[in-house]
Amino acid sequence: MAGGLVGLLDDVAALAKLAAASVDDVGAAAGRASVKAAGVVVDDTAVTPSYVQGLAAEREIPIVKSIAFGSIRNKLLFILPVAILLSEVAPTVVEVILMVGGAYLCYEGAHKILGVLGGGDHHDLPAVAAGPEAEKSVIAGAIRTDFILSAEIMVIALKEVIDEPIVSRAIILAVVALLITVVVYGLVSAIVKMDDVGLSLTQRSSGTAQRTGRTLVTAMPVLLRWLSRIGTAAMLWVGGHILLVGADELGWHGPYDVVHDLEEAVHGTGALSGVLEWLVNTGASALVGLAVGFTVALAVTRFKRSRGPAPHPA
């Protein structure tokens, strides 16, 4: 890594050469880093459409755009500079932050499961009211939630490229930030307008168009439910894996050694050995995620109870 002012100036001087000669490497690294953050991306995509439910259809896309711009601002102006600074002066702190984020993912996954088992709604969605203030409230709440998810995405990506020179690191993270935001909010825009497209098709004279429209209208709630389930599973798996790897890198090798031993037990079992090793690793990570998530959820519940009921407004 480049160190000090001279090293930083050398990196800046090499930026043009990097952009011209290594764009493929930067793109590949950004792609790998984006894949590592896939679990959080799925949850981000699953959560965001709920913020425009109950609002006027013509305001859905403008609201999604406002949230997307807020997400870009979160990533590029706040999270990226702090992440780069910490990775340069205190890389161990990045690992600790990543593990804290992993524990948060585990908690969120467990919290969703507990919400389903309890028959309640596990999202604290913004209240939808009439008028422009409702939009501001929805957008502000969504951007706050996005900040947490974006921070985890960026730190996961940073961990993948932390050994790159500082300028390469910054470029890769900026590419990841833009790529993931475009993908997430592009998908969100498509999801929130799917029922409108379906409704429009049902009003056409063609029988095929009407059937397609009814299918789209019916499919949207099913799609959102499956996205939520996939997001929950991804959070538990990704969060547990982050904790296993982070503990191993910080010197506590026991838990991940157990996982490696389990992987070795299925190694060499033929054509499916690679798949079985992945399933073992994923299953172990998910179990760790469940255990940590339920433990954190229990601690949070007890803490809230110890504080007593919230005071009622006068």
N, C-alpha and C positions, 0 to 999 in steps of 0.2 A: 504493500500500500504506500501511496505517496505520503510523505510526512512533512509538516511545517509549511511555511509560506513558499519556499523555493519549489518543493514538490507540488504544491497546489498550482503554482504558476506554470510548471512544466506540464501538468495535466491539462490546464486551460489552453496552453499553446498547442497541445496535441489534439484538441477537440476536432478541428477540421479534418485532420488525418483520420481520426477515429470514425467520424461520420462518413468519410469517403471510402475507407478501406475495410471497416469492420461492421458495416451496417447489418450484414447477415448474422454476425455473431451476436450483436446487440439484440436483433430481432429474435434469435433463437433463445437467448437468455431470458428475454422478456416473456416469451412463450412458455418456457419452463416455469418461470416464477408465477405466471398467471395460473398455470395448471395446479401448482401447489396450493393456491388460494381458492380452488374450485369449491370446496365445501362451504366457505363463507359466502361466495358468490351466489350459490344456489339459495341460501337462506335470504340474502339481500333481495334476490329476484322474487322470492316467495312473499316476503314481508311487504314490499313497497306497494303492490296493487291495492292492499287493504286501506291505504291512506286516501284513496280517491273514491271509495265506496260511499254512496249517499250524496255525492256532489253532482252538480249538473253535468251532463255528458259533454257539452261543448267546452267545459273547463278542465276536463281530465288531462288532455295532452299538455295544455299550458302549465298545469300544476306539476305534471311529471317533468317537464322541461325545467321548471324552477328548482325542483328537487335535484335534478341531474346537475345543473350548474352549481348548486350548493355542494353537491358531492365532489365535483371537480375542485372547487375552492377548498374544501376540507383536505383533499388529498395533496394538492400541489402547494398551497400556501401555508398550511399548518403541519400536516403529518409528515410530508416528504422532507422538509428542512430539518425537523427534529430527529427524524429517523437517520438521516445522513450524518448529522452531527454526532449522535450517540454511537453510530457504527464506526465513526472515525476515532472518537476519544474514549469510548467505553463499550466495546462490542459485547462484553458479558452482560451488560444491562439490557441489550437488545434481546438476548436469550431469555432473561428474566421476564421482560415485558411480553415476549412471545408466549411464555408459559402462563403468565397471568391471563393473557388473552385466551389461551387454550382452556384454562379453567373456566373462564367466562363462557366460552362456547359450550363446554360440558354442562354448566349450570343452565344455560338457555335451553339446551336440548332436554335436560331432565325436567326443567320447569314446564316445557311444552307437554311432555308426557304426563306429568302430574296434573296439568290443567285438563287434559283429555280424560284421564282416569277420574278426576273429580267432577267431570261434567260441566266445567266452566270454561270461559274464554281465557286463553293464556296470553293474549296481547293487550297491552294497555294502549288502545288506540285513541287518537285525539277525538274529542267530541266534535260532532258535525253540527254546525249551527247555520243559520241563514246569514247571508251577507258577506262582504269582502273580508271581514275579520275572521271568518271561518277558514278561508283559504290561507290566510297568514298563519293561523294556528296550525293547520294541517301541514303546511310546508315547513314551518319551524320545527314541529315535532318529528317529521320525517328526516329532516337534515340532522337533527340531534341523534336519532337512531343510526342514520347512515354514518355519522362520525365514528361511532364505536366499531361498526362493521368495516368501514374503510381503514381504520387504524390497524385492525387485525389483518386485513388483506395486504396492506402495505408492509407490515412487519414480516408476515409470512414470505412475501416476495423478496424483501430485503435479506432475509436469512438465506435464501437460495443464491444470492449474488453478492454476499458480504465480502468475499475475497476479491472482487473486481476493483480496479482503480476507482477513486472517488467520483471522477467525472462519468465514467461508464456506469457506475452504480446509480448516479442521479438520472442519467438518460434512461436507463432501463426502467427505473421506478416510475419515471414520468410516462414512459410508453405503457407500462402496466396500468397506471392510473387512468390514462385516457382509454386504453383498450377495454378494460373491465367496465368502466362507466358507460361507454358506448354500448357494450354487449348487454349489461344489466338493464339499462333504461330503454334500450331499443326493444328488448324482450318485454319489459314492463308496458311500454306503449302498445305493443301488439296485443298483449293480454287484456289490458283494460278496454281496448276498442273492439275486442273479438265479439262481444255480445251485440254491440252497435252494428257491426258488419252483418252479423247473423240476422238481426232484426230487419235490416234493410233488404236482405235477400228473401226473407219470408214474405215481403210485400210485392215481389215480382211475380209475373204471370207464369214463368217457367216452373214446372213441378220439381225439376232437379234443383233449381236455385232455392226453392222453398224448403226442400228437404235438407239441403246443405245449411241453410240459415238456421233451421230448427236444431240441427246437430251442433252448430257453433254455440247457439244460446245455451243448449243443454250441457255442452262440454266445458264451459268456462268454470262453473263451481267445482266440477270434478277435477279439472286441471289444477285449480288453486289448492284443493285438498291434497292432491298428490305431490305438488310442489312443496307444500308444507311438510308432508311426511318425509320426502326425500331430503329436504333441508334439515329436518330434525336428525335423521340418521347420519347425514354428512357432518353435522356439528359434533355429534358424539364421537364419530370415527376420527375426524380431523383433530378435534380437541384432545382426545385420548392419545393420538399419535404424537401430537406436539409435546404433551407432557412426558411421554415415554422417551422420546428422542432428547428433549431438553434435560431431563434428569440424567440421562446417560452422558450427555456432553458436559454437564456440570459436576460429574464425578460419582453419581449414584447409579452404578451399572446393573445392579441386581434385577430390577423389573424388566429392562430390555433384554438382559441375558436370558431370562425365562422365555421371552418371545422368540429369541433367536434359537433357543433349544427346541421349541415347538416347531419352528420352521424347518430345522434340520431333521426333525422326525418324519416330515413328509417329503423331504428333498430326495430326489432320485426315484420317485414313484412312477416315472414314465412321462408321457406327454402332458399329463395334467399337473405335474409337480409345480410348475410355475404358478398355475391358478390356485393350487392348494396352499402354497406358501403365501400368496397374496390374501387368500381368505383367512388364513391363520392370523396374519399380521393385522388385517382389518378387524377381525372378530375380537382379538385381544385388545386392540386400540379402543373399540367400541365399548368393551366391558370396563376398561379403565375409565373411559368417558362417562359411562353410566354411574360407576362407583363414586367418582369425584363429583359429578353433577348432582347426584342425590345428596351427597354429604354437604356440599355448598348450599343446596336448596334448603336442607334441614337447618343449617346454621343461620341462614338468612331468615327463615321462618321464626326460629327461636329468638333471634335478635329483635325482630319486629314485635313479637309478643312481649318481650321484656320491656319494650318502650311503652307498652300500653296502647289503647285505642287512640287513633288520631282525634284531636279536638274538633268538634263540630263548629262550623262557622256561625257567628252570632246572627 
